[in-house]
Amino acid sequence: MFLISSSVHGSDEHGRLLRRTLMRYVNLTSLLIFRSVSTAVYKRFPTMDHVVEAARTSIKHILPASFEMRSF
C-alpha cells in the first residue's frame, strides 16, 4: 500500500481514484493467491461468484442506502 501511495502522485480526484483502483486489484490478487494456497479461504470463496457476492455485501454496509449499484 505504501509503495502505491508513494508511486502514484496527485492529490486530485484522478490520483485518488487510481490509487483506490490499484489497491482493489492488489486485494483481489491476494485473495486469489490465498484461495489457491489455503483450504479455509477456498472453502469461504469456492467460486468467483462467492467473491463477488462478498464484495457486494461489504459494500452495502459502507454505502448509503440511497446509492444504487449498477455494475460491479
PyMOL Python script that loads the backbone (N, CA, C, O; Angstrom):
from pymol import cmd

cmd.read_pdbstr("""\
ATOM      1  N   MET A   1       0.827  -1.180   0.000  1.00  0.00           N
ATOM      2  CA  MET A   1       0.000   0.000   0.000  1.00  0.00           C
ATOM      3  C   MET A   1       0.879   1.255   0.000  1.00  0.00           C
ATOM      4  O   MET A   1       0.601   2.219  -0.713  1.00  0.00           O
ATOM      5  N   PHE A   2       1.927   1.229   0.797  1.00  0.00           N
ATOM      6  CA  PHE A   2       2.813   2.382   0.858  1.00  0.00           C
ATOM      7  C   PHE A   2       3.485   2.627  -0.483  1.00  0.00           C
ATOM      8  O   PHE A   2       3.651   3.771  -0.904  1.00  0.00           O
ATOM      9  N   LEU A   3       3.867   1.549  -1.146  1.00  0.00           N
ATOM     10  CA  LEU A   3       4.517   1.679  -2.444  1.00  0.00           C
ATOM     11  C   LEU A   3       3.578   2.318  -3.469  1.00  0.00           C
ATOM     12  O   LEU A   3       3.999   3.161  -4.261  1.00  0.00           O
ATOM     13  N   ILE A   4       2.326   1.919  -3.452  1.00  0.00           N
ATOM     14  CA  ILE A   4       1.352   2.505  -4.384  1.00  0.00           C
ATOM     15  C   ILE A   4       1.110   3.964  -4.061  1.00  0.00           C
ATOM     16  O   ILE A   4       1.080   4.800  -4.964  1.00  0.00           O
ATOM     17  N   SER A   5       0.937   4.287  -2.784  1.00  0.00           N
ATOM     18  CA  SER A   5       0.655   5.673  -2.425  1.00  0.00           C
ATOM     19  C   SER A   5       1.849   6.587  -2.677  1.00  0.00           C
ATOM     20  O   SER A   5       1.672   7.777  -2.937  1.00  0.00           O
ATOM     21  N   SER A   6       3.060   6.045  -2.602  1.00  0.00           N
ATOM     22  CA  SER A   6       4.230   6.883  -2.871  1.00  0.00           C
ATOM     23  C   SER A   6       4.564   6.956  -4.359  1.00  0.00           C
ATOM     24  O   SER A   6       5.229   7.895  -4.796  1.00  0.00           O
ATOM     25  N   SER A   7       4.112   5.982  -5.136  1.00  0.00           N
ATOM     26  CA  SER A   7       4.423   5.967  -6.562  1.00  0.00           C
ATOM     27  C   SER A   7       3.413   6.727  -7.411  1.00  0.00           C
ATOM     28  O   SER A   7       3.777   7.325  -8.424  1.00  0.00           O
ATOM     29  N   VAL A   8       2.146   6.706  -7.003  1.00  0.00           N
ATOM     30  CA  VAL A   8       1.097   7.381  -7.764  1.00  0.00           C
ATOM     31  C   VAL A   8       0.898   8.761  -7.150  1.00  0.00           C
ATOM     32  O   VAL A   8       0.368   8.890  -6.047  1.00  0.00           O
ATOM     33  N   HIS A   9       1.320   9.773  -7.865  1.00  0.00           N
ATOM     34  CA  HIS A   9       1.282  11.136  -7.347  1.00  0.00           C
ATOM     35  C   HIS A   9      -0.037  11.816  -7.698  1.00  0.00           C
ATOM     36  O   HIS A   9      -0.755  11.398  -8.606  1.00  0.00           O
ATOM     37  N   GLY A  10      -0.322  12.846  -6.971  1.00  0.00           N
ATOM     38  CA  GLY A  10      -1.503  13.648  -7.251  1.00  0.00           C
ATOM     39  C   GLY A  10      -2.475  13.623  -6.095  1.00  0.00           C
ATOM     40  O   GLY A  10      -2.805  12.564  -5.560  1.00  0.00           O
ATOM     41  N   SER A  11      -2.922  14.790  -5.721  1.00  0.00           N
ATOM     42  CA  SER A  11      -3.919  14.885  -4.651  1.00  0.00           C
ATOM     43  C   SER A  11      -5.294  15.194  -5.216  1.00  0.00           C
ATOM     44  O   SER A  11      -6.228  15.490  -4.470  1.00  0.00           O
ATOM     45  N   ASP A  12      -5.414  15.126  -6.526  1.00  0.00           N
ATOM     46  CA  ASP A  12      -6.702  15.397  -7.161  1.00  0.00           C
ATOM     47  C   ASP A  12      -7.534  14.116  -7.223  1.00  0.00           C
ATOM     48  O   ASP A  12      -7.108  13.058  -6.760  1.00  0.00           O
ATOM     49  N   GLU A  13      -8.704  14.231  -7.794  1.00  0.00           N
ATOM     50  CA  GLU A  13      -9.639  13.111  -7.878  1.00  0.00           C
ATOM     51  C   GLU A  13      -9.072  11.958  -8.709  1.00  0.00           C
ATOM     52  O   GLU A  13      -9.262  10.794  -8.356  1.00  0.00           O
ATOM     53  N   HIS A  14      -8.385  12.263  -9.797  1.00  0.00           N
ATOM     54  CA  HIS A  14      -7.830  11.219 -10.657  1.00  0.00           C
ATOM     55  C   HIS A  14      -6.788  10.381  -9.905  1.00  0.00           C
ATOM     56  O   HIS A  14      -6.809   9.153  -9.992  1.00  0.00           O
ATOM     57  N   GLY A  15      -5.898  11.018  -9.182  1.00  0.00           N
ATOM     58  CA  GLY A  15      -4.886  10.287  -8.426  1.00  0.00           C
ATOM     59  C   GLY A  15      -5.499   9.423  -7.345  1.00  0.00           C
ATOM     60  O   GLY A  15      -5.071   8.289  -7.129  1.00  0.00           O
ATOM     61  N   ARG A  16      -6.497   9.952  -6.669  1.00  0.00           N
ATOM     62  CA  ARG A  16      -7.173   9.197  -5.608  1.00  0.00           C
ATOM     63  C   ARG A  16      -7.863   7.969  -6.180  1.00  0.00           C
ATOM     64  O   ARG A  16      -7.761   6.881  -5.613  1.00  0.00           O
ATOM     65  N   LEU A  17      -8.570   8.133  -7.305  1.00  0.00           N
ATOM     66  CA  LEU A  17      -9.263   7.004  -7.914  1.00  0.00           C
ATOM     67  C   LEU A  17      -8.279   5.959  -8.442  1.00  0.00           C
ATOM     68  O   LEU A  17      -8.541   4.759  -8.361  1.00  0.00           O
ATOM     69  N   LEU A  18      -7.163   6.411  -8.976  1.00  0.00           N
ATOM     70  CA  LEU A  18      -6.149   5.480  -9.462  1.00  0.00           C
ATOM     71  C   LEU A  18      -5.558   4.668  -8.314  1.00  0.00           C
ATOM     72  O   LEU A  18      -5.396   3.453  -8.435  1.00  0.00           O
ATOM     73  N   ARG A  19      -5.234   5.328  -7.203  1.00  0.00           N
ATOM     74  CA  ARG A  19      -4.702   4.609  -6.034  1.00  0.00           C
ATOM     75  C   ARG A  19      -5.728   3.613  -5.494  1.00  0.00           C
ATOM     76  O   ARG A  19      -5.376   2.486  -5.145  1.00  0.00           O
ATOM     77  N   ARG A  20      -6.985   4.022  -5.426  1.00  0.00           N
ATOM     78  CA  ARG A  20      -8.038   3.130  -4.923  1.00  0.00           C
ATOM     79  C   ARG A  20      -8.212   1.914  -5.835  1.00  0.00           C
ATOM     80  O   ARG A  20      -8.354   0.791  -5.351  1.00  0.00           O
ATOM     81  N   THR A  21      -8.201   2.133  -7.137  1.00  0.00           N
ATOM     82  CA  THR A  21      -8.353   1.036  -8.083  1.00  0.00           C
ATOM     83  C   THR A  21      -7.179   0.066  -7.994  1.00  0.00           C
ATOM     84  O   THR A  21      -7.367  -1.150  -8.023  1.00  0.00           O
ATOM     85  N   LEU A  22      -5.977   0.607  -7.885  1.00  0.00           N
ATOM     86  CA  LEU A  22      -4.802  -0.259  -7.761  1.00  0.00           C
ATOM     87  C   LEU A  22      -4.864  -1.097  -6.488  1.00  0.00           C
ATOM     88  O   LEU A  22      -4.500  -2.273  -6.509  1.00  0.00           O
ATOM     89  N   MET A  23      -5.315  -0.515  -5.386  1.00  0.00           N
ATOM     90  CA  MET A  23      -5.433  -1.271  -4.133  1.00  0.00           C
ATOM     91  C   MET A  23      -6.512  -2.340  -4.234  1.00  0.00           C
ATOM     92  O   MET A  23      -6.373  -3.412  -3.646  1.00  0.00           O
ATOM     93  N   ARG A  24      -7.574  -2.068  -4.964  1.00  0.00           N
ATOM     94  CA  ARG A  24      -8.597  -3.102  -5.164  1.00  0.00           C
ATOM     95  C   ARG A  24      -8.023  -4.282  -5.932  1.00  0.00           C
ATOM     96  O   ARG A  24      -8.307  -5.434  -5.602  1.00  0.00           O
ATOM     97  N   TYR A  25      -7.215  -4.006  -6.960  1.00  0.00           N
ATOM     98  CA  TYR A  25      -6.578  -5.084  -7.710  1.00  0.00           C
ATOM     99  C   TYR A  25      -5.590  -5.855  -6.833  1.00  0.00           C
ATOM    100  O   TYR A  25      -5.501  -7.079  -6.939  1.00  0.00           O
ATOM    101  N   VAL A  26      -4.858  -5.166  -5.981  1.00  0.00           N
ATOM    102  CA  VAL A  26      -3.920  -5.832  -5.075  1.00  0.00           C
ATOM    103  C   VAL A  26      -4.680  -6.743  -4.119  1.00  0.00           C
ATOM    104  O   VAL A  26      -4.267  -7.879  -3.885  1.00  0.00           O
ATOM    105  N   ASN A  27      -5.788  -6.254  -3.565  1.00  0.00           N
ATOM    106  CA  ASN A  27      -6.573  -7.067  -2.640  1.00  0.00           C
ATOM    107  C   ASN A  27      -7.177  -8.283  -3.339  1.00  0.00           C
ATOM    108  O   ASN A  27      -7.180  -9.381  -2.783  1.00  0.00           O
ATOM    109  N   LEU A  28      -7.684  -8.093  -4.547  1.00  0.00           N
ATOM    110  CA  LEU A  28      -8.242  -9.219  -5.290  1.00  0.00           C
ATOM    111  C   LEU A  28      -7.167 -10.244  -5.623  1.00  0.00           C
ATOM    112  O   LEU A  28      -7.406 -11.448  -5.523  1.00  0.00           O
ATOM    113  N   THR A  29      -5.991  -9.778  -6.016  1.00  0.00           N
ATOM    114  CA  THR A  29      -4.882 -10.688  -6.310  1.00  0.00           C
ATOM    115  C   THR A  29      -4.488 -11.475  -5.072  1.00  0.00           C
ATOM    116  O   THR A  29      -4.231 -12.676  -5.158  1.00  0.00           O
ATOM    117  N   SER A  30      -4.437 -10.816  -3.925  1.00  0.00           N
ATOM    118  CA  SER A  30      -4.111 -11.510  -2.673  1.00  0.00           C
ATOM    119  C   SER A  30      -5.148 -12.580  -2.359  1.00  0.00           C
ATOM    120  O   SER A  30      -4.804 -13.689  -1.952  1.00  0.00           O
ATOM    121  N   LEU A  31      -6.407 -12.243  -2.548  1.00  0.00           N
ATOM    122  CA  LEU A  31      -7.465 -13.212  -2.292  1.00  0.00           C
ATOM    123  C   LEU A  31      -7.336 -14.428  -3.206  1.00  0.00           C
ATOM    124  O   LEU A  31      -7.491 -15.563  -2.757  1.00  0.00           O
ATOM    125  N   LEU A  32      -7.053 -14.194  -4.477  1.00  0.00           N
ATOM    126  CA  LEU A  32      -6.916 -15.313  -5.407  1.00  0.00           C
ATOM    127  C   LEU A  32      -5.718 -16.192  -5.060  1.00  0.00           C
ATOM    128  O   LEU A  32      -5.781 -17.413  -5.200  1.00  0.00           O
ATOM    129  N   ILE A  33      -4.633 -15.577  -4.610  1.00  0.00           N
ATOM    130  CA  ILE A  33      -3.461 -16.357  -4.193  1.00  0.00           C
ATOM    131  C   ILE A  33      -3.778 -17.144  -2.928  1.00  0.00           C
ATOM    132  O   ILE A  33      -3.450 -18.327  -2.836  1.00  0.00           O
ATOM    133  N   PHE A  34      -4.412 -16.498  -1.952  1.00  0.00           N
ATOM    134  CA  PHE A  34      -4.770 -17.195  -0.718  1.00  0.00           C
ATOM    135  C   PHE A  34      -5.751 -18.333  -0.992  1.00  0.00           C
ATOM    136  O   PHE A  34      -5.702 -19.365  -0.324  1.00  0.00           O
ATOM    137  N   ARG A  35      -6.641 -18.151  -1.971  1.00  0.00           N
ATOM    138  CA  ARG A  35      -7.583 -19.202  -2.348  1.00  0.00           C
ATOM    139  C   ARG A  35      -6.858 -20.437  -2.859  1.00  0.00           C
ATOM    140  O   ARG A  35      -7.263 -21.566  -2.581  1.00  0.00           O
ATOM    141  N   SER A  36      -5.789 -20.215  -3.604  1.00  0.00           N
ATOM    142  CA  SER A  36      -5.062 -21.355  -4.160  1.00  0.00           C
ATOM    143  C   SER A  36      -4.164 -22.030  -3.128  1.00  0.00           C
ATOM    144  O   SER A  36      -3.760 -23.176  -3.323  1.00  0.00           O
ATOM    145  N   VAL A  37      -3.848 -21.343  -2.042  1.00  0.00           N
ATOM    146  CA  VAL A  37      -2.930 -21.889  -1.041  1.00  0.00           C
ATOM    147  C   VAL A  37      -3.665 -22.432   0.180  1.00  0.00           C
ATOM    148  O   VAL A  37      -3.298 -23.482   0.708  1.00  0.00           O
ATOM    149  N   SER A  38      -4.688 -21.733   0.626  1.00  0.00           N
ATOM    150  CA  SER A  38      -5.343 -22.057   1.888  1.00  0.00           C
ATOM    151  C   SER A  38      -6.677 -22.774   1.659  1.00  0.00           C
ATOM    152  O   SER A  38      -7.511 -22.324   0.874  1.00  0.00           O
ATOM    153  N   THR A  39      -6.858 -23.872   2.344  1.00  0.00           N
ATOM    154  CA  THR A  39      -8.110 -24.607   2.262  1.00  0.00           C
ATOM    155  C   THR A  39      -9.257 -23.821   2.888  1.00  0.00           C
ATOM    156  O   THR A  39     -10.377 -23.843   2.378  1.00  0.00           O
ATOM    157  N   ALA A  40      -8.983 -23.133   3.980  1.00  0.00           N
ATOM    158  CA  ALA A  40     -10.028 -22.363   4.655  1.00  0.00           C
ATOM    159  C   ALA A  40     -10.550 -21.236   3.771  1.00  0.00           C
ATOM    160  O   ALA A  40     -11.757 -21.000   3.710  1.00  0.00           O
ATOM    161  N   VAL A  41      -9.650 -20.547   3.093  1.00  0.00           N
ATOM    162  CA  VAL A  41     -10.071 -19.466   2.201  1.00  0.00           C
ATOM    163  C   VAL A  41     -10.809 -20.042   0.999  1.00  0.00           C
ATOM    164  O   VAL A  41     -11.775 -19.444   0.525  1.00  0.00           O
ATOM    165  N   TYR A  42     -10.369 -21.189   0.500  1.00  0.00           N
ATOM    166  CA  TYR A  42     -11.054 -21.811  -0.631  1.00  0.00           C
ATOM    167  C   TYR A  42     -12.467 -22.240  -0.252  1.00  0.00           C
ATOM    168  O   TYR A  42     -13.389 -22.138  -1.062  1.00  0.00           O
ATOM    169  N   LYS A  43     -12.635 -22.721   0.980  1.00  0.00           N
ATOM    170  CA  LYS A  43     -13.981 -23.093   1.430  1.00  0.00           C
ATOM    171  C   LYS A  43     -14.877 -21.874   1.566  1.00  0.00           C
ATOM    172  O   LYS A  43     -16.080 -21.953   1.316  1.00  0.00           O
ATOM    173  N   ARG A  44     -14.295 -20.740   1.962  1.00  0.00           N
ATOM    174  CA  ARG A  44     -15.074 -19.498   2.102  1.00  0.00           C
ATOM    175  C   ARG A  44     -15.440 -18.922   0.742  1.00  0.00           C
ATOM    176  O   ARG A  44     -16.533 -18.377   0.581  1.00  0.00           O
ATOM    177  N   PHE A  45     -14.553 -19.030  -0.239  1.00  0.00           N
ATOM    178  CA  PHE A  45     -14.762 -18.498  -1.588  1.00  0.00           C
ATOM    179  C   PHE A  45     -14.514 -19.602  -2.628  1.00  0.00           C
ATOM    180  O   PHE A  45     -13.489 -19.573  -3.309  1.00  0.00           O
ATOM    181  N   PRO A  46     -15.421 -20.564  -2.764  1.00  0.00           N
ATOM    182  CA  PRO A  46     -15.183 -21.658  -3.716  1.00  0.00           C
ATOM    183  C   PRO A  46     -15.257 -21.232  -5.180  1.00  0.00           C
ATOM    184  O   PRO A  46     -14.593 -21.831  -6.026  1.00  0.00           O
ATOM    185  N   THR A  47     -16.046 -20.215  -5.492  1.00  0.00           N
ATOM    186  CA  THR A  47     -16.141 -19.744  -6.870  1.00  0.00           C
ATOM    187  C   THR A  47     -16.003 -18.229  -6.893  1.00  0.00           C
ATOM    188  O   THR A  47     -16.065 -17.579  -5.849  1.00  0.00           O
ATOM    189  N   MET A  48     -15.816 -17.671  -8.078  1.00  0.00           N
ATOM    190  CA  MET A  48     -15.733 -16.214  -8.199  1.00  0.00           C
ATOM    191  C   MET A  48     -17.066 -15.552  -7.867  1.00  0.00           C
ATOM    192  O   MET A  48     -17.094 -14.390  -7.460  1.00  0.00           O
ATOM    193  N   ASP A  49     -18.165 -16.275  -8.034  1.00  0.00           N
ATOM    194  CA  ASP A  49     -19.468 -15.724  -7.650  1.00  0.00           C
ATOM    195  C   ASP A  49     -19.524 -15.438  -6.152  1.00  0.00           C
ATOM    196  O   ASP A  49     -20.140 -14.457  -5.733  1.00  0.00           O
ATOM    197  N   HIS A  50     -18.892 -16.279  -5.345  1.00  0.00           N
ATOM    198  CA  HIS A  50     -18.848 -16.049  -3.903  1.00  0.00           C
ATOM    199  C   HIS A  50     -18.009 -14.812  -3.575  1.00  0.00           C
ATOM    200  O   HIS A  50     -18.334 -14.065  -2.652  1.00  0.00           O
ATOM    201  N   VAL A  51     -16.950 -14.601  -4.320  1.00  0.00           N
ATOM    202  CA  VAL A  51     -16.113 -13.409  -4.113  1.00  0.00           C
ATOM    203  C   VAL A  51     -16.912 -12.150  -4.443  1.00  0.00           C
ATOM    204  O   VAL A  51     -16.880 -11.176  -3.690  1.00  0.00           O
ATOM    205  N   VAL A  52     -17.621 -12.171  -5.554  1.00  0.00           N
ATOM    206  CA  VAL A  52     -18.416 -11.011  -5.967  1.00  0.00           C
ATOM    207  C   VAL A  52     -19.532 -10.745  -4.963  1.00  0.00           C
ATOM    208  O   VAL A  52     -19.789  -9.592  -4.618  1.00  0.00           O
ATOM    209  N   GLU A  53     -20.192 -11.790  -4.493  1.00  0.00           N
ATOM    210  CA  GLU A  53     -21.276 -11.617  -3.526  1.00  0.00           C
ATOM    211  C   GLU A  53     -20.749 -11.049  -2.203  1.00  0.00           C
ATOM    212  O   GLU A  53     -21.401 -10.203  -1.591  1.00  0.00           O
ATOM    213  N   ALA A  54     -19.581 -11.506  -1.763  1.00  0.00           N
ATOM    214  CA  ALA A  54     -18.984 -10.979  -0.536  1.00  0.00           C
ATOM    215  C   ALA A  54     -18.628  -9.511  -0.707  1.00  0.00           C
ATOM    216  O   ALA A  54     -18.795  -8.726   0.226  1.00  0.00           O
ATOM    217  N   ALA A  55     -18.142  -9.126  -1.877  1.00  0.00           N
ATOM    218  CA  ALA A  55     -17.806  -7.725  -2.129  1.00  0.00           C
ATOM    219  C   ALA A  55     -19.067  -6.867  -2.132  1.00  0.00           C
ATOM    220  O   ALA A  55     -19.068  -5.766  -1.583  1.00  0.00           O
ATOM    221  N   ARG A  56     -20.127  -7.355  -2.739  1.00  0.00           N
ATOM    222  CA  ARG A  56     -21.381  -6.597  -2.762  1.00  0.00           C
ATOM    223  C   ARG A  56     -21.949  -6.440  -1.368  1.00  0.00           C
ATOM    224  O   ARG A  56     -22.460  -5.375  -1.024  1.00  0.00           O
ATOM    225  N   THR A  57     -21.866  -7.483  -0.562  1.00  0.00           N
ATOM    226  CA  THR A  57     -22.384  -7.417   0.805  1.00  0.00           C
ATOM    227  C   THR A  57     -21.603  -6.413   1.627  1.00  0.00           C
ATOM    228  O   THR A  57     -22.195  -5.633   2.373  1.00  0.00           O
ATOM    229  N   SER A  58     -20.270  -6.418   1.505  1.00  0.00           N
ATOM    230  CA  SER A  58     -19.465  -5.490   2.302  1.00  0.00           C
ATOM    231  C   SER A  58     -19.648  -4.054   1.829  1.00  0.00           C
ATOM    232  O   SER A  58     -19.579  -3.129   2.638  1.00  0.00           O
ATOM    233  N   ILE A  59     -19.878  -3.850   0.544  1.00  0.00           N
ATOM    234  CA  ILE A  59     -20.084  -2.501   0.027  1.00  0.00           C
ATOM    235  C   ILE A  59     -21.418  -1.939   0.506  1.00  0.00           C
ATOM    236  O   ILE A  59     -21.530  -0.738   0.749  1.00  0.00           O
ATOM    237  N   LYS A  60     -22.419  -2.787   0.644  1.00  0.00           N
ATOM    238  CA  LYS A  60     -23.732  -2.322   1.099  1.00  0.00           C
ATOM    239  C   LYS A  60     -23.653  -1.724   2.505  1.00  0.00           C
ATOM    240  O   LYS A  60     -24.420  -0.820   2.838  1.00  0.00           O
ATOM    241  N   HIS A  61     -22.730  -2.221   3.330  1.00  0.00           N
ATOM    242  CA  HIS A  61     -22.586  -1.690   4.687  1.00  0.00           C
ATOM    243  C   HIS A  61     -21.901  -0.331   4.687  1.00  0.00           C
ATOM    244  O   HIS A  61     -22.091   0.455   5.615  1.00  0.00           O
ATOM    245  N   ILE A  62     -21.110  -0.046   3.664  1.00  0.00           N
ATOM    246  CA  ILE A  62     -20.346   1.197   3.608  1.00  0.00           C
ATOM    247  C   ILE A  62     -21.131   2.312   2.938  1.00  0.00           C
ATOM    248  O   ILE A  62     -21.121   3.452   3.403  1.00  0.00           O
ATOM    249  N   LEU A  63     -21.812   1.983   1.846  1.00  0.00           N
ATOM    250  CA  LEU A  63     -22.506   3.000   1.050  1.00  0.00           C
ATOM    251  C   LEU A  63     -23.845   3.373   1.670  1.00  0.00           C
ATOM    252  O   LEU A  63     -24.457   2.563   2.367  1.00  0.00           O
ATOM    253  N   PRO A  64     -24.298   4.587   1.421  1.00  0.00           N
ATOM    254  CA  PRO A  64     -25.618   4.976   1.917  1.00  0.00           C
ATOM    255  C   PRO A  64     -26.729   4.187   1.228  1.00  0.00           C
ATOM    256  O   PRO A  64     -26.532   3.647   0.139  1.00  0.00           O
ATOM    257  N   ALA A  65     -27.880   4.124   1.858  1.00  0.00           N
ATOM    258  CA  ALA A  65     -28.989   3.326   1.329  1.00  0.00           C
ATOM    259  C   ALA A  65     -29.500   3.871  -0.006  1.00  0.00           C
ATOM    260  O   ALA A  65     -30.075   3.123  -0.797  1.00  0.00           O
ATOM    261  N   SER A  66     -29.298   5.155  -0.262  1.00  0.00           N
ATOM    262  CA  SER A  66     -29.806   5.756  -1.487  1.00  0.00           C
ATOM    263  C   SER A  66     -28.930   5.443  -2.701  1.00  0.00           C
ATOM    264  O   SER A  66     -29.329   5.716  -3.833  1.00  0.00           O
ATOM    265  N   PHE A  67     -27.739   4.873  -2.478  1.00  0.00           N
ATOM    266  CA  PHE A  67     -26.819   4.581  -3.576  1.00  0.00           C
ATOM    267  C   PHE A  67     -27.280   3.337  -4.316  1.00  0.00           C
ATOM    268  O   PHE A  67     -27.637   2.334  -3.698  1.00  0.00           O
ATOM    269  N   GLU A  68     -27.270   3.407  -5.653  1.00  0.00           N
ATOM    270  CA  GLU A  68     -27.690   2.284  -6.484  1.00  0.00           C
ATOM    271  C   GLU A  68     -26.482   1.727  -7.217  1.00  0.00           C
ATOM    272  O   GLU A  68     -25.800   2.459  -7.936  1.00  0.00           O
ATOM    273  N   MET A  69     -26.210   0.439  -7.043  1.00  0.00           N
ATOM    274  CA  MET A  69     -25.093  -0.197  -7.739  1.00  0.00           C
ATOM    275  C   MET A  69     -25.561  -0.651  -9.102  1.00  0.00           C
ATOM    276  O   MET A  69     -26.496  -1.445  -9.208  1.00  0.00           O
ATOM    277  N   ARG A  70     -24.926  -0.160 -10.139  1.00  0.00           N
ATOM    278  CA  ARG A  70     -25.310  -0.543 -11.490  1.00  0.00           C
ATOM    279  C   ARG A  70     -24.410  -1.617 -12.053  1.00  0.00           C
ATOM    280  O   ARG A  70     -24.882  -2.509 -12.756  1.00  0.00           O
ATOM    281  N   SER A  71     -23.128  -1.552 -11.761  1.00  0.00           N
ATOM    282  CA  SER A  71     -22.206  -2.599 -12.222  1.00  0.00           C
ATOM    283  C   SER A  71     -21.113  -2.755 -11.194  1.00  0.00           C
ATOM    284  O   SER A  71     -20.759  -1.815 -10.483  1.00  0.00           O
ATOM    285  N   PHE A  72     -20.585  -3.964 -11.130  1.00  0.00           N
ATOM    286  CA  PHE A  72     -19.523  -4.234 -10.173  1.00  0.00           C
ATOM    287  C   PHE A  72     -18.489  -5.116 -10.785  1.00  0.00           C
ATOM    288  O   PHE A  72     -17.505  -5.459 -10.130  1.00  0.00           O
TER     289      PHE A  72
END
""", "prot")
cmd.dss("prot")
cmd.show_as("cartoon", "prot")
cmd.util.cbc("prot")
cmd.orient("prot")
